[in-house]
Amino acid sequence: MAFKATVLTLYPEMFPGPLGQSLAGRGLERGLWALETSQIRDFATDKHRSVDDTPAGGGAGMVLRADILAKAIDGSVPADDPRPKLLMSPRGKPFTQAMAHDLAEGPGAVIVCGRFEGVDQRVIDARNLTEVSIGDYILSGGEIAAITMLDAVVRLIPGVMGNMESAETESFETGLLEHPHYTRPAEFEGRTIPDVLTSGNHRKIAEWRQEQAEQLTRERRPDLWERYLLPEKD
């Protein structure tokens, strides 16, 4: 069964967006993965199609109602659907490359895009939603976060990228940031390609790339570097 994403959103017109272009878009056209959207407002019960209300206890903003979102989930996803139910949320578990692999190897995901001040906690608990964050910042809603997450996932689906070897050396795949890249012209504004890359010595090229990846990771992401060294500490 191909990977299938079901996205519950107040703005279905935002999809597929960038996911309809480039590698992801070609994969979508070829049926390597599938995407459907569900308009949360379609499950509202009043003539104004209201989906939010003021927060209990007072405070700023509005909160997405539990009853409306629960109806949207139940009406869009079969009860026995094996796919994980994810809620894009800034307080969620940080999304990682390892999570992208796990999702890509599964049947897909049900993704709820939050809006307003937040989502009623009761529907999060009642429908077993796993909160996922793409970073420590606030977006206007979960749609862009969902698109970002899906882009990271679907490119890992066999056949989408074409050459999976390039994915195996990317940042985070080995625990390190990726080494620098060079191509023609041989000289650019007085800057030349490192000699080792044109030497034809594949062992030395591999060693240079490893050294560069380690140096970049130490300098830019000491948190990753610490984790990378953990096996050596055991």
N, C-alpha and C positions, 0 to 999 in steps of 0.2 A: 504494500500500500504506500503510495506517495505521501510525502510530508504535506500536511494540510494545516493551514492557519485560519482560525476563525477569529475575527477581530470585532469586539463589541465597542461601539464608539458613537459619539454624538455627531461626528463629522466623517461619514463614510466616503465622502468625495475626496478625502485626502489620500485614499488608497486606490491603486497600488502606488501612486506617486513615483518616487525614485525606484521602487521595487519593480516597476514596469519597464525599466531601462537596463541596458548593459547585460551583464551576466545573469543577474536575477531575473530580468525581464525575458531573456531568451529561454531561461529554464522554465519560467512560468508558461510561456507559449508552447514549449515542448512537453508540458505536463510532468516535468520532473518534481514540481511542487505545486500546490494549489492555495489560493487565497480567496476567502469570502468575508464580507462585512455584514454586520447586523446593527441596524439603527436602534439605539436604546430608546429613543423617543417613541418608537412604534409600540412600545409596551406601556406607555403612560395611560392613565385612566380618565383624565379630564380633557375638556375640549381645548385647553391651552397646551396640551402635551407636556405638562410639567414633570420634571425628573428630579428636582432638587427642592430643598427647604432649608430654613434657618437652623443653625447648629443648636442642639440642646445645651442648655447652660449659658447661652449667649456667646457673643464673639463675632468677629468679622467673617464675611464670606458666606457661602452656601455649601450644603453638603448633599452629595448624590444619595438619593433615597434607597434604603435597603429593599423595600418591596418592589420598586420598579426595576432595579438592577437584577434582583433575583428572578423576576419574570422574564427579563431579557435573556439571562443565562439559561434558564429552563426551556425557554422557547427556541433557543438557537442551538442548544447542545443536547444530544440524547443523554439520558440518565446513565447509560453504561459506556459513555465515551471514555476511552482510556487516556486521552490527551491531558496533560497537566493544565490547570487553570491558573493563569498568571495575571496579576494586577500590576500595571506599571505605576510605580510609586517611589518618590524620593526617599522614603524611609525603608525601602525594601532591601533585600539581599543584593549586594553588588553583582552585576552581570559580568561574567568572565568568559575567556576563551574556552575553558573547560565546560562551562554551562552550554556554550554554543555547540560544542561537540555532542554533548548529551542530548540536546534537543534535536540536532540534525540526524542523529541515529534513531530517533523515535518516530512516532506516527504524526507528530505535529504539536500544535499548542492552541489553546483557547486564550486569547489575550484581551483583557479588559482595559480600556483606556480611561483613566480617571480624568475628572475635570473639577472645576470649582475649588473649594477649600480642601475637599477630600471625599472619601467614600464612607458611608455608615459602616462602622466596625462589625455590626451584626451580620451583614451579608458576606463580609470577608470571612468570618468564622463559619457561617452556615453553609457556604458554598465552597469552603476549603480553598480559598484563593491564596496563592503564594505571591507575596509582594516582591517585585524585582525593580532594582534601580540601575540606570545606566551611568550614574555619576552624582557627585555631591553638588548639585545645583537644581534650580527649580525651572521647569518648563510650564508653558500655559496649559498643557494637557499631556496625556499619555501617548498621543498619536505619533509624534516625532520619535519618542522613545521606542515605541513598538516597531516603527519602520527601521530604526537603527539596529535594534535587536534582531529583527528578521533578516536584515541584510547580512549580519554577521553569521547567522545560522544557515541560510539557504545556500550561501557560497560554498559551504562544506558538504552539501548534498552531492553524492557521486554524479558526475556528468555536468554539473553546473559550471565549474571552473574550467574543465577541460584538463589542464595539467595540474594535478594535485600535488606534484612535487614542489611547486612554488609555494603552496600553502604550508608545507611542512617546515619551511625555514623562516616563516614570518615571525614578527614580534609576538611574544607570549607562548608560541608553540613549544619552544625549548626551555622556557623559563627566563629567557633573556630578550632584550630588545634586539631588533634586527640590525645587522651590519649595514654600512653605507653601500650605495649602489653607484655605478658609473657606466657610461656608454659613450658612443661617438658624439661630438668630435674628440680627438685625442687631446686637444688643448682648448680650453675655454677661458678667455680673459686672463691668460697667463697661468691658469691652473691646469695641471696635467693629471691624468689617471695614474694612481699609484703603480709603480713598476711591477710589483708582484702580480697584479691582475692581468698583465700582458705577457707574463713570463712563460706561460704554458705549463708551469709546475703546479699541478692540481693539489698536491699535498700542502705546499706552501700557501696556496690561495686559501685552502680550507683553514689552515692555521691562522692566517691573517684575518679572515672573516670572524673566526671564533674570538680572537683577541679584541677585535673592534667591537663585537657584540658585548663582550664582558666589560670593556672600558665604558661604553655608552651606558650600560645598565648601572654600573657603579656610580657614574656621574649624575645621571638623570633620574634613576629610580632606585634609590638605596633600599627601599622596601622590597622590591623584586630581587635585588642582589642578595639581601639577607636570606630570603626564602630559597634562592638558588644554592646558597652555601650550606643550607641545613643538612643535606645528606652527608656532607663532609664532616659535620659536627657530631653525627651519630656514631 
